[in-house]
């Protein structure tokens, strides 16, 4: 029996500027409940836009996004807000509130979205900080944290309400190899312990392929390949091979499309005329 999809993206197109610039075209993907799925691709391929569509921040131009069987396209704002309360988000570089302590950062969504008494808020916050190894830093301010420490606090904040879906936007950006491995291991363990479903948007090949169950590879706004981490490592598809291996030669060009260089040089201001 096929696994039930928590996230179901169906033939989604998305354009900015009244359709003049297509960002996503015909994207279809599924994220089964309890799984950790990566959306990977080069910068500018449409990964973060896809994440925003799944989170309900954007609406597709065409197609549909369904979460737990419910269409975001047709959902009223109040119901969409209620659904988004059940989603956790780890932003790129953590995005901690700089004027709040570690404890207050993690407590913020609990106080914002629940009416729980302060004693229970405290227990929840300390429990999640303990899970990411940061309980001892609860009184520190974000400026006193290293990049890896800040990312762990942000992870605790993202899962403090035991969300149905956790989304990660470039969770490994700017981290050293040790911190990267720690964050990756925490993401995997928390996903399994909470029974959550996770979507990881990243271009970090090694770490993503180590922790996720399935991969979608995006290029020029479309899904160009998908499969398990092992299938991606063994793929003979030129784009997949170039991306996974970080190769210079392949279908992804170095130069942005342009007229021939000689053409622009001839037309440059001040250029001589024959």
C-alpha positions as CSV (number, residue, x, y, z in Angstrom):
1,X,0.0,0.0,0.0
2,X,1.4,3.4,-0.9
3,X,2.3,5.7,1.9
4,X,-0.2,8.5,2.7
5,X,1.0,11.9,1.5
6,X,0.9,14.7,4.0
7,X,2.0,17.2,1.4
8,X,0.7,16.8,-2.2
9,X,1.8,19.3,-4.8
10,X,-0.2,18.9,-8.0
11,X,0.9,20.4,-11.3
12,X,1.9,23.7,-9.8
13,X,2.8,26.7,-11.8
14,X,3.9,30.0,-10.2
15,X,4.9,33.3,-11.8
16,X,5.8,36.7,-10.5
17,X,5.0,40.0,-12.2
18,X,1.6,39.0,-13.6
19,X,2.9,35.9,-15.4
20,X,5.8,37.6,-17.1
21,X,8.4,35.6,-15.2
22,X,7.7,31.9,-14.6
23,X,9.4,30.5,-11.5
24,X,7.8,27.1,-11.3
25,X,6.3,25.1,-14.1
26,X,4.3,21.8,-13.7
27,X,5.8,20.8,-10.4
28,X,4.3,17.7,-8.9
29,X,5.6,16.0,-5.7
30,X,4.5,14.1,-2.6
31,X,5.8,14.0,0.9
32,X,4.7,11.0,2.9
33,X,3.8,11.3,6.5
34,X,6.7,10.7,8.9
35,X,9.3,11.0,6.2
36,X,12.1,13.5,5.6
37,X,12.3,14.7,2.0
38,X,14.8,17.1,0.4
39,X,14.1,19.6,-2.3
40,X,17.5,20.3,-3.9
41,X,18.9,22.4,-6.7
42,X,21.2,25.2,-7.7
43,X,20.6,28.7,-6.5
44,X,17.6,30.4,-8.3
45,X,16.0,27.1,-9.3
46,X,12.8,27.8,-7.4
47,X,13.3,25.8,-4.2
48,X,12.4,28.5,-1.7
49,X,9.4,29.6,-3.7
50,X,8.2,26.0,-3.6
51,X,8.6,26.0,0.1
52,X,6.6,29.2,0.5
53,X,3.8,27.7,-1.6
54,X,3.7,24.6,0.7
55,X,3.7,26.9,3.7
56,X,0.8,28.9,2.3
57,X,2.7,32.2,2.1
58,X,2.2,32.2,-1.7
59,X,-0.7,30.9,-3.8
60,X,0.0,29.0,-7.1
61,X,-0.8,30.6,-10.4
62,X,-2.1,27.2,-11.5
63,X,-2.4,23.8,-9.9
64,X,-2.9,23.0,-6.2
65,X,-1.1,22.4,-3.0
66,X,-2.7,20.0,-0.4
67,X,-1.7,19.5,3.2
68,X,-3.3,16.6,4.9
69,X,-5.8,16.4,2.1
70,X,-6.9,20.1,2.4
71,X,-6.4,22.5,-0.6
72,X,-4.5,25.6,0.4
73,X,-5.7,27.3,-2.8
74,X,-9.3,27.1,-1.7
75,X,-8.7,27.7,2.0
76,X,-10.1,30.7,3.8
77,X,-7.5,32.9,5.5
78,X,-8.6,31.9,9.0
79,X,-8.4,28.2,8.3
80,X,-5.0,28.7,6.6
81,X,-3.7,30.5,9.7
82,X,-4.9,27.6,11.9
83,X,-3.1,25.1,9.6
84,X,0.1,27.1,9.6
85,X,0.1,27.0,13.4
86,X,0.7,23.3,13.0
87,X,3.8,23.9,10.8
88,X,7.3,24.6,12.1
89,X,9.9,26.6,10.2
90,X,13.7,26.8,10.5
91,X,14.8,29.9,8.6
92,X,18.1,30.3,6.9
93,X,20.7,31.3,9.6
94,X,18.1,30.7,12.3
95,X,16.4,34.2,12.3
96,X,16.4,34.4,16.1
97,X,14.9,37.6,17.7
98,X,18.1,39.5,18.7
99,X,16.6,41.2,21.7
100,X,15.2,38.0,23.3
101,X,17.2,35.4,25.3
102,X,17.4,31.8,24.1
103,X,14.6,30.8,26.5
104,X,12.3,33.7,25.3
105,X,13.0,32.9,21.6
106,X,11.8,29.3,22.1
107,X,8.9,30.4,24.3
108,X,7.6,32.9,21.8
109,X,5.5,30.6,19.5
110,X,4.1,28.9,22.6
111,X,2.9,32.1,24.1
112,X,1.8,33.4,20.7
113,X,-0.4,30.4,19.7
114,X,-1.5,28.9,23.0
115,X,-3.0,30.0,26.3
116,X,-0.9,27.6,28.3
117,X,0.1,28.7,31.9
118,X,3.6,29.9,32.3
119,X,4.6,26.8,34.3
120,X,3.8,24.5,31.3
121,X,5.4,27.0,28.9
122,X,8.6,26.7,30.9
123,X,8.5,22.9,30.9
124,X,8.0,22.8,27.1
125,X,10.8,25.2,26.4
126,X,13.3,23.4,28.7
127,X,12.3,20.0,27.2
128,X,13.0,21.2,23.6
129,X,16.2,23.0,24.6
130,X,17.4,19.8,26.3
131,X,16.6,17.8,23.2
132,X,19.0,20.1,21.1
133,X,21.6,20.3,23.9
134,X,21.1,24.0,24.6
135,X,19.3,24.0,28.0
136,X,22.4,25.3,29.7
137,X,22.4,28.3,27.3
138,X,18.8,29.4,28.1
139,X,19.8,32.8,29.5
140,X,22.2,33.7,26.8
141,X,21.4,36.2,24.1
142,X,21.7,35.4,20.3
143,X,24.8,37.6,20.0
144,X,26.5,35.3,22.5
145,X,25.9,32.2,20.4
146,X,28.0,30.6,17.7
147,X,26.4,29.9,14.3
148,X,25.8,26.2,15.2
149,X,24.4,27.0,18.6
150,X,22.0,29.6,17.2
151,X,20.8,27.0,14.6
152,X,20.1,24.5,17.4
153,X,18.1,27.1,19.3
154,X,16.2,27.9,16.1
155,X,15.5,24.2,15.7
156,X,14.1,24.0,19.2
157,X,11.8,26.9,18.4
158,X,10.7,25.3,15.2
159,X,9.6,22.1,17.0
160,X,8.5,23.4,20.4
161,X,4.8,22.9,19.5
162,X,5.3,19.4,18.0
163,X,4.3,20.5,14.5
164,X,2.7,18.3,11.9
165,X,5.1,19.5,9.3
166,X,8.6,21.0,9.7
167,X,10.2,23.0,6.9
168,X,13.9,23.8,6.7
169,X,15.2,26.6,4.4
170,X,19.0,26.1,3.9
171,X,19.6,24.7,7.4
172,X,23.3,24.1,6.8
173,X,24.2,27.5,5.4
174,X,27.3,29.0,7.0
175,X,28.0,26.1,9.3
176,X,31.3,24.4,9.8
177,X,31.4,20.6,9.1
178,X,31.0,19.6,12.8
179,X,28.1,21.9,13.4
180,X,26.5,20.8,10.1
181,X,26.7,17.1,11.2
182,X,25.2,18.0,14.6
183,X,22.3,19.9,13.1
184,X,21.7,17.2,10.5
185,X,21.6,14.5,13.2
186,X,19.3,16.5,15.3
187,X,16.9,17.1,12.4
188,X,16.7,13.4,11.7
189,X,16.3,12.4,15.4
190,X,13.6,15.0,16.1
191,X,11.6,14.1,13.0
192,X,11.5,10.5,14.1
193,X,10.9,11.1,17.8
194,X,8.1,13.6,17.1
195,X,6.5,11.5,14.3
196,X,6.7,14.7,12.2
197,X,7.1,15.1,8.5
198,X,10.1,17.3,7.3
199,X,10.9,19.1,4.1
200,X,14.5,20.2,3.7
201,X,15.4,22.8,1.1
202,X,19.1,22.8,0.6
203,X,22.0,22.6,-1.9
204,X,24.3,20.8,0.5
205,X,24.5,17.5,-1.2
206,X,26.5,15.4,1.3
207,X,24.6,16.3,4.4
208,X,21.1,16.1,2.8
209,X,21.8,12.7,1.2
210,X,23.0,11.4,4.6
211,X,19.8,12.2,6.5
212,X,16.8,12.3,4.1
213,X,14.6,9.5,2.8
214,X,13.8,10.9,-0.6
215,X,15.1,13.7,-2.9
216,X,13.5,15.9,-5.5
217,X,16.0,17.8,-7.7
218,X,14.8,21.1,-9.2
219,X,16.2,23.0,-12.1
220,X,14.7,26.0,-14.0
221,X,11.5,25.7,-12.0
222,X,10.8,22.0,-12.8
223,X,11.5,18.6,-11.2
224,X,14.2,17.1,-13.3
225,X,14.9,14.0,-11.1
226,X,13.7,12.3,-8.0
227,X,14.7,9.2,-6.0
228,X,16.3,7.8,-2.9
229,X,19.7,9.2,-1.8
230,X,21.4,6.1,-3.1
231,X,19.6,6.4,-6.5
232,X,20.7,10.0,-6.7
233,X,24.3,9.0,-6.0
234,X,24.3,6.4,-8.7
235,X,22.3,8.4,-11.3
236,X,23.6,8.7,-14.8
237,X,21.4,11.6,-15.6
238,X,23.8,14.4,-16.6
239,X,22.2,17.1,-14.4
240,X,22.0,14.9,-11.4
241,X,25.6,13.7,-11.8
242,X,26.9,17.3,-12.2
243,X,24.9,18.5,-9.1
244,X,25.8,15.6,-6.8
245,X,29.4,15.6,-7.8
246,X,29.8,19.4,-7.9
247,X,31.3,19.0,-11.4
248,X,32.2,22.1,-13.5
249,X,31.3,20.4,-16.8
250,X,27.6,19.5,-17.5
251,X,24.2,20.8,-18.5
252,X,24.3,23.7,-15.9
253,X,26.2,26.5,-17.7
254,X,28.7,28.9,-16.1
255,X,27.6,31.9,-18.2
256,X,24.2,33.6,-17.9
257,X,22.6,33.6,-21.4
258,X,23.9,36.5,-23.5
259,X,24.8,37.7,-27.0
260,X,28.2,36.6,-28.2
261,X,31.0,38.5,-26.4
262,X,32.3,40.0,-29.6
263,X,28.9,41.5,-30.3
264,X,28.8,43.4,-27.0
265,X,32.4,44.6,-27.4
266,X,31.6,46.0,-30.8
267,X,28.6,47.9,-29.4
268,X,30.3,49.2,-26.2
269,X,30.2,53.0,-25.7
270,X,33.4,54.6,-27.1
271,X,34.2,51.6,-29.3
272,X,35.8,52.5,-32.6
273,X,33.9,52.1,-35.8
274,X,35.3,50.7,-39.0
